[in-house]
């Protein structure tokens, strides 16, 4: 429609004339889509906080954490988007980029890319990238080889972690079961997880089993599955 077109033109003009205003408006729009529980946790973050963003993508959540003074570890294995993050965060000394996929062991793995990439690793489609080859919108033939990191081992490096956001396109089930097996969340205050079974029916049973397991461990207040 004409109204949508005018809005897009206005947004484009703002991004060119005043990048700071554009980023502020973009963050405010993002905030509206985030769960209240997360926003409440975000208000507790300060310069003494340690936060981890798994599946950072273009870094919107990492930025929100870092602007509040936290030391942020942002995991993003997708090469195309990682290059953009390196440029974006040159002036953020408290954001540490890690070009690896948070997972269950240390190894080289395939990161399957969006089926519309047509042989190219396009940053615009990077949000769909997954370690799961059977994810509905990725291509089994189009992938890049990345490093997977044992996230349970990584967590051993910290005395306390305030906040972890997990959005790793279906691999959250493997990861969280691994962290439960290793009892790795003892020193973590809050975890927010994006689940994918609503659009990927194959994940419904293992996701619901994971949620039951979290409750059995008494961690249902710590692990929030109601991410956007």
C-alpha positions in Angstrom: 0.0 0.0 0.0 1.0 3.7 -0.4 1.1 4.1 3.4 3.6 1.3 3.8 5.7 2.6 1.0 5.8 6.1 2.5 6.8 4.6 5.9 9.6 2.6 4.2 10.9 5.8 2.4 10.8 7.7 5.7 12.7 5.0 7.5 15.3 5.0 4.8 15.7 8.8 4.9 16.1 8.7 8.7 18.7 6.0 8.5 20.8 8.1 6.1 20.2 11.5 7.8 20.4 10.5 11.4 21.8 6.9 12.1 21.5 7.5 15.8 17.8 8.4 15.7 17.3 5.4 13.4 18.9 3.0 15.8 17.0 4.5 18.7 13.7 4.0 16.9 14.7 0.5 15.9 15.5 -0.4 19.4 12.2 1.0 20.7 10.3 -1.1 18.1 12.3 -4.2 19.1 11.5 -3.6 22.8 7.8 -3.8 22.0 8.3 -7.4 20.8 10.3 -8.6 23.8 8.8 -10.4 26.8 8.3 -8.3 29.9 10.3 -10.7 32.0 13.3 -10.1 29.8 12.9 -6.3 30.0 12.8 -6.6 33.8 16.0 -8.6 33.8 17.6 -6.1 31.4 17.0 -3.3 33.9 19.1 -5.2 36.5 22.2 -5.3 34.2 25.1 -3.0 35.0 28.8 -2.7 34.5 29.4 -5.7 36.7 27.2 -8.0 34.7 28.1 -10.8 32.3 25.7 -11.6 29.5 25.8 -14.1 26.7 24.0 -13.9 23.4 23.7 -17.2 21.5 22.7 -16.7 17.9 23.5 -13.0 18.0 22.6 -12.5 14.3 22.7 -8.7 13.7 23.4 -8.0 17.3 20.2 -6.2 18.5 20.1 -8.0 21.8 23.8 -7.9 22.3 23.6 -4.1 21.8 20.9 -3.7 24.4 23.0 -5.6 27.0 26.2 -3.8 26.1 24.6 -0.3 26.3 23.7 -1.0 29.9 27.4 -1.7 30.7 27.5 -5.5 30.6 30.3 -7.5 29.3 28.7 -9.4 26.4 29.9 -12.6 24.7 28.1 -12.7 21.3 28.2 -16.1 19.5 27.5 -15.9 15.7 28.9 -18.7 13.4 27.5 -17.3 10.2 30.4 -15.8 8.2 28.4 -13.2 6.3 26.8 -11.7 9.4 30.0 -12.1 11.6 31.8 -9.7 9.2 29.0 -7.1 9.8 29.2 -7.6 13.5 33.0 -7.0 13.5 32.4 -3.7 11.8 29.4 -2.7 14.0 31.1 -3.4 17.3 34.5 -1.8 16.7 33.6 0.8 19.2 32.1 -1.6 21.8 35.1 -2.9 23.9 32.6 -4.7 26.2 31.3 -6.9 23.3 33.4 -10.0 22.6 32.5 -11.7 19.4 32.9 -15.4 19.1 32.6 -17.0 15.6 31.4 -20.3 16.8 28.2 -22.2 17.3 27.4 -22.9 21.0 26.8 -26.6 21.3 27.5 -29.9 22.9 31.1 -30.7 21.9 34.2 -29.2 20.2 34.1 -30.1 16.5 33.7 -28.8 13.0 30.1 -28.9 11.8 27.9 -27.9 8.9 25.9 -24.7 9.3 23.0 -25.0 6.9 21.9 -21.8 5.2 18.6 -20.5 4.0 17.2 -22.3 1.0 16.9 -19.0 -0.9 20.6 -18.2 -0.7 21.2 -20.0 -4.0 24.8 -20.8 -3.3 25.6 -17.5 -1.6 25.8 -16.8 2.2 23.6 -13.7 2.2 23.6 -11.8 5.5 19.9 -10.9 5.0 18.9 -14.5 5.3 21.4 -15.4 8.1 18.7 -15.6 10.8 17.6 -19.0 9.5 21.0 -20.6 9.6 21.0 -23.9 11.6 23.1 -26.8 12.6 20.0 -28.9 11.9 19.9 -30.1 8.3 16.2 -31.0 8.5 15.1 -27.4 9.4 12.3 -26.6 7.0 13.7 -23.4 5.5 17.4 -24.4 5.0 19.2 -26.2 2.2 21.0 -29.5 2.9 23.3 -28.7 -0.1 24.1 -25.1 0.9 26.2 -24.9 4.0 29.4 -23.6 5.4 31.7 -25.5 7.8 31.9 -23.8 11.2 33.3 -24.6 14.6 31.0 -25.9 17.3 32.0 -25.1 20.9 31.1 -27.1 24.0 29.1 -24.4 25.8 29.1 -26.3 29.1 32.9 -26.0 29.1 32.7 -22.4 28.2 30.4 -21.6 31.1 33.1 -23.1 33.5 35.1 -19.9 32.8 32.7 -17.7 34.8 31.8 -17.4 38.4 28.5 -15.9 37.6 26.4 -15.0 34.6 23.5 -12.7 34.7 21.7 -13.4 31.4 21.8 -15.8 28.5 19.7 -15.5 25.4 19.4 -18.6 23.2 18.1 -18.4 19.6 19.9 -21.1 17.7 17.3 -22.3 15.2 16.3 -25.8 16.6 19.6 -26.7 18.3 18.3 -25.3 21.6 17.0 -28.7 22.5 20.4 -30.4 22.1 22.1 -27.6 23.9 19.9 -27.3 26.9 19.7 -31.0 27.5 23.5 -31.0 27.4 23.6 -28.2 30.0 21.2 -30.0 32.2 23.3 -33.2 31.9 26.4 -31.3 33.0 24.6 -29.2 35.7 26.1 -26.1 34.0 23.4 -23.5 34.9 24.1 -23.3 38.6 25.7 -19.9 38.4 23.4 -18.4 35.8 20.6 -16.1 36.9 18.3 -16.2 33.9 18.0 -17.9 30.5 15.7 -16.9 27.7 15.1 -19.4 24.9 13.5 -19.1 21.5 11.7 -22.4 20.7 10.9 -23.3 17.1 8.3 -26.1 17.3 5.4 -23.9 16.4 6.7 -23.7 12.9 8.6 -27.0 13.0 6.3 -29.8 14.1 9.0 -32.3 14.4 10.4 -30.4 17.3 7.2 -30.3 19.3 7.7 -33.6 21.3 11.4 -33.0 22.2 10.7 -29.4 23.1 7.8 -30.3 25.4 9.9 -33.1 26.9 12.7 -30.6 27.5 10.3 -28.2 29.2 9.1 -31.0 31.5 12.7 -31.9 32.3 13.5 -28.3 33.2 10.6 -28.3 35.6 11.8 -31.6 37.1 15.2 -30.0 37.7 13.4 -27.1 39.5 14.7 -24.6 36.9 11.4 -23.4 35.4 11.9 -20.0 37.1 15.4 -19.7 35.7 14.7 -20.8 32.1 12.1 -18.9 30.2 10.8 -20.5 27.0 8.5 -17.5 26.1 11.0 -15.6 24.0 9.5 -13.8 21.1 
